[in-house]
Amino acid sequence: MRLGRSLLVALVVLLVAVPAGAAPEGQMTWAIHISLAPTWFDPAEATGIATPFMVIDAGDLWCDMATTTMAEAFAGYLQTAGIRVKVRPLERAAFFKAYQEKKLKNLVYGLSGAFGNAASRLENFVVAGGPYVYGSYPDIDGLFREQAAELDRKRREATLHKIQQLVYDKAIFAPLWELGFIHAQGPRVAESALGLITGWAFSAPYEDVKLKGK
């Protein structure tokens, strides 16, 4: 494993909870689905990658201050594999400013809850020139330009599927954690609106929420 000064590991936290190892198919075309890696990381399987006499110093792990606890847990996983990092939290405004200006080196714990669809998310986090993109792949960049100029919805959908499959196959993003939502509704609720929008993790649309009559 070679960890250089230009290495970036970013996690895009989606508003839609998706299995981190699932293939990008179907419902996520016009929302966003970036499967984070082909397999889950098992610390037990990392034993022997590096010995106590061969510890890799990967430098700083930058994060938004609000995600410090998660970044520290990630640092623990890396330590198990013999990779040492120093967690460097920043206040949110400073973090995103430095992130966009490409000043954060080594490792970055990135996240986003911004609105958007597959194309806008890929533009921001995957395609060359994006505000949070430190490096890109020519084949993905080319396909993104192709879908942007495509007027046929089905063809554009197929191209977006292909791009997301490439992101998955290349394991561009590292799986750190997965959103798990716990929902409940009381006995007076006739319609909670949970699940009415496929793939949406919240209660929506709000106007469809209904209470039972007295």
URPEWO-V201256 format. One record per pair of residues at least 24 apart in sequence whose ideal C-beta (glycine too) atoms are under 7 Angstrom apart, sorted by the first residue. I is the first residue (numbers start at 1). J is the second residue. Records with the same first field share a line. If there is no record, write none. Layout:
BEGIN
I: J ; J
END
This chain:
BEGIN
1: 56
3: 56 ; 58
5: 105 ; 106
6: 134
7: 106 ; 107
8: 108 ; 134
9: 107 ; 108 ; 174
10: 108 ; 110 ; 125 ; 132 ; 173
11: 36 ; 109 ; 110 ; 111 ; 173 ; 174 ; 176
12: 110 ; 111 ; 112 ; 125 ; 173
13: 111 ; 112 ; 113 ; 179
15: 113 ; 201
16: 199 ; 200 ; 201
17: 178 ; 179 ; 180 ; 181 ; 201
20: 175 ; 178
23: 168
24: 161 ; 164 ; 165 ; 168
27: 198 ; 199
28: 199
29: 118 ; 157 ; 160 ; 161
30: 117 ; 118
31: 117 ; 118 ; 199
32: 116 ; 117 ; 118 ; 121
33: 164
34: 164 ; 167 ; 173
35: 168
36: 173 ; 174 ; 175
37: 171 ; 173 ; 174 ; 175
38: 171
40: 175
41: 77 ; 175
43: 77 ; 80
46: 80 ; 81
49: 81 ; 82
50: 81 ; 82 ; 83
51: 82
54: 82
55: 82 ; 84
56: 82 ; 83 ; 84
57: 84
58: 83 ; 84 ; 85 ; 106 ; 107
59: 85 ; 105 ; 106
60: 85 ; 86 ; 88 ; 105 ; 106 ; 107
61: 85 ; 86 ; 87 ; 88 ; 107 ; 109
62: 88 ; 90 ; 104 ; 107 ; 108 ; 109
63: 87 ; 89 ; 109
64: 90 ; 92 ; 95 ; 111
65: 89 ; 90 ; 91 ; 92
66: 92
67: 109 ; 111
70: 109 ; 176 ; 177
71: 109
74: 109 ; 176
99: 132
100: 131 ; 132
102: 134
109: 176
118: 160 ; 164
119: 147 ; 160
122: 163
126: 167 ; 172
137: 170
139: 166
140: 166
188: 212
END
